[in-house]
Amino acid sequence: MGIELIELDIEPFKEILPEGVPRNSFILLAGSGGSGKSVLAMTMVKYFLERKLPVVYLALDDDPKSIAARLKSFDVDVIEYVKNNLFMIIDGYSFRIRDKKEKMHMSVVEEIDPQNMDQVLYTLMRVIDEKQLGNRAFLVIDSINEFLSHYDPQRVIEFLKSVRANIAKNRNILTLAILHTSTQMLREFQLSLEYIVDGLIITEIVVQPPSREPMPISLRQLIVKKMKGVRHRIDSVLYIVDKKGIKLYTQ
């Protein structure tokens, strides 16, 4: 039996990845600040939740309340999905908060310290196994940058290899890891990751010529540099972000 393909009926993914992605993929989503990574990730979270597929969100860059609020702005009924055991946050942000006495949001199922990557991996595996999420969940790691603030790049690469092996491959969990490439060092780190990931998606801001319109459109482009197991477009597609999410840009 072959690997299951997950359809991504989301603009612009359905344009650039018409066959979808293999379920056991470890995908890196990279781009500079403001290039659309968070919007793309939240759109994917919404897509899977609406199809009654569980989502595990490893929150490292932001607190659980803010993540829940961001999802709500995408018309996601976070509370309902939490009650139905479909949306879970592993909180790797709140360890910084002094004198915290309770979990920051009802969606939090575990709290971890990202300075201990072994604990992070163990917690991910335990949550997935205890809640029987294998073969059906979507994992978001937001973002890898937090680990880079505590460990040298080679140590982080070894950790990500372990996540890919134990989560994406062994437990058949589609995994999306976000990387903010705001410096030359981070762009070089992205290059060092390209050989170990199954997929590499890059989003970029498109600089437009001056417009006569009072509110110029903020254009972004999406490029799939790599996606094992499926055909994909090798050229970029343009997309825009509006109140409803993301959609293809057509002139």
C-alpha positions in Angstrom: 0.0 0.0 0.0 1.3 3.4 -0.9 1.6 6.6 1.2 -1.7 8.5 1.5 -1.8 11.8 -0.3 -3.5 14.7 1.5 -5.4 17.1 -0.8 -4.8 20.7 0.0 -7.9 22.4 -1.5 -6.5 25.8 -0.5 -5.5 28.7 -2.7 -2.7 28.9 -3.7 -1.7 25.4 -2.6 -4.1 23.6 -5.0 -2.5 25.5 -7.8 1.1 24.8 -6.9 0.6 21.3 -5.4 -2.3 19.8 -7.4 -1.7 16.3 -6.1 -1.5 17.4 -2.5 1.3 16.2 -0.2 2.2 12.7 1.3 0.8 12.3 4.8 4.1 11.4 6.3 5.9 14.6 5.0 8.0 16.9 7.1 7.6 20.3 5.4 9.6 23.5 6.1 7.8 26.8 5.5 10.4 29.6 5.3 10.3 33.3 4.7 11.2 36.7 6.0 9.1 38.7 8.4 5.7 39.7 6.9 6.0 37.3 4.0 2.8 35.4 4.9 4.0 32.4 6.9 1.6 32.8 9.8 -1.4 33.3 7.4 -0.5 30.3 5.4 -0.1 28.1 8.6 -3.4 29.4 10.1 -5.2 28.7 6.8 -3.9 25.1 6.9 -4.9 24.7 10.5 -8.4 25.9 9.7 -8.6 23.6 6.6 -7.8 20.5 8.6 -10.0 21.4 11.6 -13.0 21.9 9.3 -12.4 18.4 8.0 -12.5 17.0 11.5 -8.8 16.2 11.5 -6.9 16.9 14.7 -4.3 19.7 14.9 -1.4 19.8 17.4 0.2 23.3 17.6 3.6 23.5 19.2 3.6 27.2 20.3 7.1 28.6 20.7 6.9 32.2 19.4 3.7 33.3 20.9 1.4 32.6 23.8 -1.6 30.3 23.5 -4.2 33.1 24.0 -2.8 35.0 21.0 -2.8 31.9 18.8 -6.4 31.2 19.7 -7.3 34.8 19.0 -5.6 34.7 15.6 -7.5 31.5 14.7 -10.8 33.2 15.8 -10.0 36.0 13.4 -10.1 33.3 10.7 -13.6 32.4 11.8 -12.4 29.3 13.6 -14.5 28.3 16.6 -11.5 27.3 18.7 -13.5 26.4 21.9 -15.7 24.0 20.0 -12.7 22.3 18.4 -11.0 22.0 21.8 -14.1 20.4 23.3 -14.1 17.9 20.5 -10.4 17.1 21.0 -9.5 18.4 17.6 -7.3 21.4 18.5 -4.4 21.1 21.0 -1.6 23.4 21.9 1.7 22.3 23.4 2.8 25.5 25.2 6.5 26.2 24.8 6.1 29.9 25.4 4.7 30.3 28.9 7.8 28.9 30.6 9.1 32.5 30.5 6.2 33.8 32.6 6.9 34.3 36.3 4.5 33.1 38.9 2.1 31.5 36.4 -0.4 29.4 38.3 -2.6 27.9 35.5 -2.5 27.1 31.9 -2.9 30.1 29.6 -5.7 28.7 27.5 -8.1 25.8 27.6 -6.5 24.4 24.4 -3.2 23.8 26.2 -2.6 20.0 26.8 1.0 20.2 27.9 3.7 22.8 28.8 7.3 22.4 27.8 10.6 24.2 28.0 12.1 24.6 24.5 15.6 24.8 26.1 15.1 21.0 26.6 14.7 19.6 23.1 14.6 16.0 24.4 11.6 16.9 26.6 9.9 18.6 23.6 10.3 15.4 21.4 9.1 13.1 24.2 6.1 15.3 24.9 5.1 15.4 21.2 5.3 11.6 21.0 3.4 11.1 24.3 0.6 13.5 23.4 0.2 11.9 19.9 0.2 8.3 21.4 -2.1 9.0 24.3 -4.7 10.8 22.2 -4.3 8.3 19.4 -3.5 10.9 16.7 -1.3 8.7 14.6 -2.2 8.5 10.9 -4.6 11.5 11.1 -3.1 14.6 12.8 -1.5 17.8 11.5 1.4 19.1 13.5 2.6 22.8 13.4 6.0 23.8 14.9 5.9 27.6 15.3 8.8 28.2 15.1 12.2 26.6 14.7 13.8 29.9 15.5 13.2 29.4 19.3 15.4 26.4 19.3 18.2 28.3 17.5 18.2 30.8 20.3 19.3 28.1 22.8 21.3 25.6 20.7 23.8 25.6 17.9 22.5 24.9 14.4 23.8 21.4 14.2 22.1 20.4 17.4 18.8 21.8 16.1 19.3 19.9 12.8 19.7 16.6 14.8 16.5 17.4 16.7 14.5 18.1 13.5 15.8 14.8 12.1 14.4 13.1 15.2 11.0 14.8 14.8 10.9 13.8 11.2 11.7 10.2 12.0 9.5 9.8 15.1 6.6 12.0 14.3 6.3 12.4 10.5 7.5 8.9 9.5 6.9 6.6 12.4 3.5 8.1 13.4 2.5 9.2 9.9 1.8 12.8 11.0 1.9 15.6 8.4 4.3 18.1 10.0 4.8 21.8 9.1 7.8 23.6 10.7 8.1 27.4 10.3 11.4 29.2 9.9 11.8 33.0 9.9 14.7 33.8 7.6 15.3 37.4 8.7 19.1 37.2 8.7 21.8 35.8 6.5 22.6 33.2 9.2 19.0 32.0 9.1 19.0 31.9 5.4 22.1 29.7 5.5 20.5 27.5 8.1 17.5 27.0 5.7 20.0 25.8 3.1 21.4 23.3 5.5 17.9 21.9 6.2 17.0 21.4 2.5 18.5 17.9 2.3 16.7 16.5 5.3 13.1 17.8 4.8 10.5 16.2 2.6 9.2 19.5 1.4 10.4 23.1 1.2 7.9 25.9 0.7 9.1 29.5 0.5 6.9 32.6 0.7 8.2 36.1 -0.2 6.9 39.6 -0.4 6.7 40.9 -3.9 7.8 44.5 -4.4 5.4 46.3 -6.7 5.9 49.4 -8.8 4.2 52.6 -7.5 0.4 52.4 -7.9 -2.2 55.0 -8.5 -4.6 53.1 -6.3 -5.2 54.6 -2.8 -4.6 51.2 -1.2 -2.1 49.1 -3.2 -2.4 45.3 -3.0 0.1 43.6 -0.8 1.4 40.8 -3.1 3.2 37.7 -2.0 4.6 34.7 -3.9 4.8 31.1 -3.0 7.5 28.7 -4.3 7.7 25.0 -3.8 11.4 24.3 -4.0 11.0 20.6 -3.0 8.2 18.1 -2.4 9.0 14.4 -2.3 6.5 12.0 -3.7 4.3 14.3 -5.7 4.5 16.5 -8.8 4.5 20.2 -8.2 4.9 23.4 -10.1 8.5 24.7 -10.1 7.5 28.3 -10.8 6.1 30.7 -8.3 2.4 31.7 -7.8 1.2 35.0 -6.6 -1.3 35.4 -3.8 -2.9 38.0 -1.6 -4.2 38.1 1.9 -7.6 39.5 2.7 -10.2 39.3 5.5 -11.2 35.8 4.4 -7.6 34.4 4.3 -5.5 33.8 1.2 -6.3 33.6 -2.5 -4.6 33.5 -5.8 -3.8 36.9 -7.3 -5.1 37.3 -10.8 -4.6 40.5 -12.8 
